[in-house]
Amino acid sequence: MPLTGYTRPAVRAPAPVDAAGRPVPYGERWPDGPPAEAYGVDSHPGRFAPLHEVADALVRHLGARYAVDVTDDPGCADDLGFPVAEPVRAVRLVPRRSTSATLTVVWTAYPGVVLHAGLLQDFPFPVCGCDACDESWSGVADDLEWHVAAVVGGGYREWVTRSGTGHALRAGDRSTSGGGAAPDRAGRRRVREARRLLGAVPDGWAAWPLR
């Protein structure tokens, strides 16, 4: 389910090189699995810089196409369930339909992007930038755009159980789901409030209303 009318901006892709000056082909380096020494090493975090431009374009598109209230304020980063280091921008988009999920976009100095969707879930991009994970910026941008499309298109559901929280996303022919452990004391109040509010959307969040 693509975002109708959205086009990824043309960006100047970083061209990281290794110690010998050779281009590093992120996303296709380990056909047989990464070597042990690649874990925990993040040689070129700057390769993810285009994610900021992609997030800029997504926010512009969502604000122009959908009936949402947009707040561009660093304080919106407080929406995240797990605060990030060095947020550089944060935008909250609240649909003018109470049964649609709010989306908060946070740009980080890493550079990366974190989405807070609905009431409880945070989705970081990249998930991990280490050499072993071998993520390319374009692949991570695909994932970012897919998550946004799932939330905006009404393919997002979250829930609370005694043992923790859970979520599911669906867009096009792809779906994912996940869960989290029971929150610590600081998060219990947020979870209690979420349980009450999620009772109004037992089948998942609705699609965002168009302008």
Backbone torsions as a table, in degrees:
resi	resn	phi	psi	omega
1	MET	NA	93.7	-179.0
2	PRO	-71.8	164.1	174.0
3	LEU	-82.8	104.6	-175.9
4	THR	-57.1	127.4	177.6
5	GLY	87.3	-6.6	-178.7
6	TYR	-91.4	137.9	174.3
7	THR	-130.0	129.4	177.4
8	ARG	-62.2	135.1	-179.1
9	PRO	-67.9	151.0	173.5
10	ALA	-73.9	123.6	-178.4
11	VAL	-125.0	157.2	174.5
12	ARG	-86.5	105.4	-175.6
13	ALA	-70.9	134.1	175.5
14	PRO	-61.3	152.0	179.7
15	ALA	-126.3	75.0	-178.6
16	PRO	-64.3	146.1	178.5
17	VAL	-127.0	156.1	178.8
18	ASP	-85.7	-173.9	-175.2
19	ALA	-62.5	-23.2	179.4
20	ALA	-92.6	3.9	179.0
21	GLY	84.4	10.9	179.9
22	ARG	-90.2	141.7	177.4
23	PRO	-58.9	141.8	178.8
24	VAL	-98.1	113.7	-176.9
25	PRO	-83.5	72.3	-179.1
26	TYR	-57.8	139.4	179.9
27	GLY	98.8	-9.9	-178.1
28	GLU	-147.0	26.7	-174.5
29	ARG	-88.3	-26.1	-170.2
30	TRP	-121.4	68.4	-179.8
31	PRO	-61.8	-25.7	-179.9
32	ASP	-108.2	15.4	-180.0
33	GLY	100.5	147.7	-176.4
34	PRO	-74.4	150.9	174.5
35	PRO	-73.2	157.6	-176.6
36	ALA	-58.4	-35.5	-175.8
37	GLU	-72.1	-9.3	179.1
38	ALA	-81.1	-17.6	-178.2
39	TYR	-74.0	137.2	177.3
40	GLY	77.3	4.2	179.2
41	VAL	-109.8	129.6	-179.8
42	ASP	-123.0	87.3	-170.2
43	SER	-73.8	-33.3	-172.0
44	HIS	-139.1	65.6	179.3
45	PRO	-61.0	-25.8	-179.1
46	GLY	-62.4	-14.5	179.2
47	ARG	-65.8	-16.4	-179.6
48	PHE	-90.3	3.5	-178.3
49	ALA	-55.3	-36.0	179.0
50	PRO	-60.3	-18.4	178.1
51	LEU	-59.9	-31.7	177.9
52	HIS	-63.9	-41.6	179.2
53	GLU	-68.5	-37.0	176.5
54	VAL	-63.6	-43.3	178.4
55	ALA	-63.9	-40.0	175.6
56	ASP	-56.0	-47.3	-177.3
57	ALA	-66.5	-39.1	178.3
58	LEU	-62.3	-44.6	-179.3
59	VAL	-64.4	-42.3	178.2
60	ARG	-61.1	-44.3	-179.1
61	HIS	-63.7	-46.8	-177.6
62	LEU	-63.5	-41.0	-179.4
63	GLY	-67.4	-30.0	-178.5
64	ALA	-83.6	-32.2	-172.1
65	ARG	-95.3	-30.7	-172.2
66	TYR	-111.8	155.2	178.4
67	ALA	-81.3	89.6	-177.2
68	VAL	-136.4	154.6	170.6
69	ASP	-99.3	128.2	-173.4
70	VAL	-111.3	126.6	175.6
71	THR	-120.2	115.3	-179.9
72	ASP	-105.0	96.6	-173.4
73	ASP	-154.8	134.8	-179.7
74	PRO	-55.8	-28.4	-179.4
75	GLY	-63.6	-19.5	179.0
76	CYS	-65.1	-18.3	176.8
77	ALA	-61.9	-19.2	177.8
78	ASP	-67.8	-11.7	176.8
79	ASP	-65.8	-25.2	-176.7
80	LEU	-63.2	138.5	176.5
81	GLY	-70.9	-29.9	179.1
82	PHE	-125.1	100.5	-175.7
83	PRO	-54.3	145.7	179.8
84	VAL	-107.0	157.1	177.1
85	ALA	-77.4	136.3	171.9
86	GLU	54.7	57.9	170.2
87	PRO	-67.2	137.2	-177.4
88	VAL	-109.8	-17.0	175.4
89	ARG	-160.7	150.4	176.4
90	ALA	-148.2	134.1	179.8
91	VAL	-131.0	129.1	176.3
92	ARG	-107.1	130.4	178.2
93	LEU	-117.5	115.8	-176.5
94	VAL	-111.4	110.6	179.5
95	PRO	-64.0	147.0	178.0
96	ARG	-85.7	46.8	174.0
97	ARG	-148.2	116.8	-170.9
98	SER	-64.5	-19.4	-179.3
99	THR	-94.6	8.1	175.3
100	SER	-101.9	147.2	-174.9
101	ALA	-78.6	134.7	171.5
102	THR	-70.3	148.6	178.1
103	LEU	-129.6	126.6	175.3
104	THR	-116.3	129.5	-179.0
105	VAL	-109.9	126.6	-179.3
106	VAL	-123.0	124.3	175.4
107	TRP	-90.8	135.4	-179.8
108	THR	-116.8	156.1	-177.6
109	ALA	-70.2	-9.5	-172.5
110	TYR	-48.1	-57.3	18.3
111	PRO	-102.1	141.7	177.0
112	GLY	-159.9	-172.7	-179.5
113	VAL	-138.7	141.8	173.5
114	VAL	-125.4	132.5	173.5
115	LEU	-101.5	136.6	166.8
116	HIS	-111.7	117.8	-174.1
117	ALA	-114.6	130.7	178.2
118	GLY	69.3	-123.0	-173.2
119	LEU	-112.1	-28.5	-166.7
120	LEU	-130.4	-18.2	-166.5
121	GLN	-103.1	135.1	172.8
122	ASP	-112.1	137.6	179.7
123	PHE	-127.7	110.2	-179.0
124	PRO	-89.2	147.0	177.5
125	PHE	-135.9	113.3	-1.4
126	PRO	-74.1	162.0	173.8
127	VAL	-68.0	-43.1	177.4
128	CYS	-151.1	128.6	-177.3
129	GLY	-95.7	11.5	-174.3
130	CYS	-68.2	160.6	-177.5
131	ASP	-61.5	-34.2	-178.8
132	ALA	-64.8	-39.2	179.9
133	CYS	-68.5	-28.2	169.6
134	ASP	58.7	38.1	-179.0
135	GLU	-80.3	135.8	172.9
136	SER	-93.7	154.4	-178.8
137	TRP	-63.5	-36.6	-176.6
138	SER	-69.6	-38.0	176.8
139	GLY	-64.8	-39.5	177.3
140	VAL	-67.2	-38.1	177.1
141	ALA	-62.9	-39.5	175.0
142	ASP	-56.1	-44.6	-177.2
143	ASP	-67.8	-40.9	177.0
144	LEU	-59.6	-48.8	-179.2
145	GLU	-64.0	-37.3	178.9
146	TRP	-64.8	-43.1	178.8
147	HIS	-61.3	-43.6	178.3
148	VAL	-61.9	-43.8	-179.9
149	ALA	-61.2	-39.6	180.0
150	ALA	-63.8	-44.7	-179.6
151	VAL	-66.0	-48.9	-176.3
152	VAL	-66.1	-34.6	-176.5
153	GLY	-84.2	2.1	179.3
154	GLY	84.6	21.5	179.7
155	GLY	-103.7	31.8	-174.6
156	TYR	-126.3	132.3	178.2
157	ARG	-138.3	142.4	174.6
158	GLU	-139.5	155.7	-175.7
159	TRP	-151.9	166.8	179.7
160	VAL	-127.2	133.6	174.6
161	THR	-126.8	176.9	178.0
162	ARG	-62.4	-31.5	-175.4
163	SER	-90.9	-8.8	179.5
164	GLY	158.3	-152.0	-178.8
165	THR	-123.5	161.7	179.2
166	GLY	-149.0	165.5	178.1
167	HIS	-153.7	160.8	174.2
168	ALA	-144.2	141.9	178.4
169	LEU	-128.8	143.2	179.8
170	ARG	-146.6	131.3	174.5
171	ALA	-157.1	130.4	-176.5
172	GLY	61.8	-133.1	-178.7
173	ASP	-99.5	19.3	-178.4
174	ARG	-120.7	144.2	173.8
175	SER	-146.1	150.8	176.6
176	THR	-141.4	161.3	175.3
177	SER	-151.3	162.5	-179.7
178	GLY	-166.5	173.6	-179.6
179	GLY	-149.1	168.6	179.1
180	GLY	-135.9	158.2	178.9
181	ALA	-71.3	166.4	176.9
182	ALA	-56.3	139.9	-175.8
183	PRO	-70.9	159.2	173.7
184	ASP	-76.7	-179.4	-175.1
185	ARG	-57.7	-38.8	-177.6
186	ALA	-64.9	-28.5	-177.4
187	GLY	-94.8	-5.6	-174.2
188	ARG	-66.6	-36.5	179.8
189	ARG	-63.9	-42.9	178.6
190	ARG	-61.8	-40.9	-178.6
191	VAL	-69.1	-39.8	177.3
192	ARG	-60.4	-43.2	179.0
193	GLU	-66.7	-38.9	178.3
194	ALA	-63.7	-40.5	179.3
195	ARG	-58.0	-41.6	179.9
196	ARG	-65.5	-46.1	-176.1
197	LEU	-71.3	-33.6	-178.7
198	LEU	-70.2	-14.9	175.1
199	GLY	-61.7	-21.7	-179.9
200	ALA	-82.6	-11.9	-179.2
201	VAL	-132.5	60.2	-174.7
202	PRO	-63.0	-23.6	-179.7
203	ASP	-100.1	8.7	179.5
204	GLY	110.1	165.3	-179.3
205	TRP	-71.7	144.9	-179.6
206	ALA	-79.3	160.3	174.6
207	ALA	-62.5	150.7	178.3
208	TRP	-68.6	142.9	176.9
209	PRO	-75.7	142.7	176.7
210	LEU	-80.4	158.5	174.2
211	ARG	-70.0	NA	NA
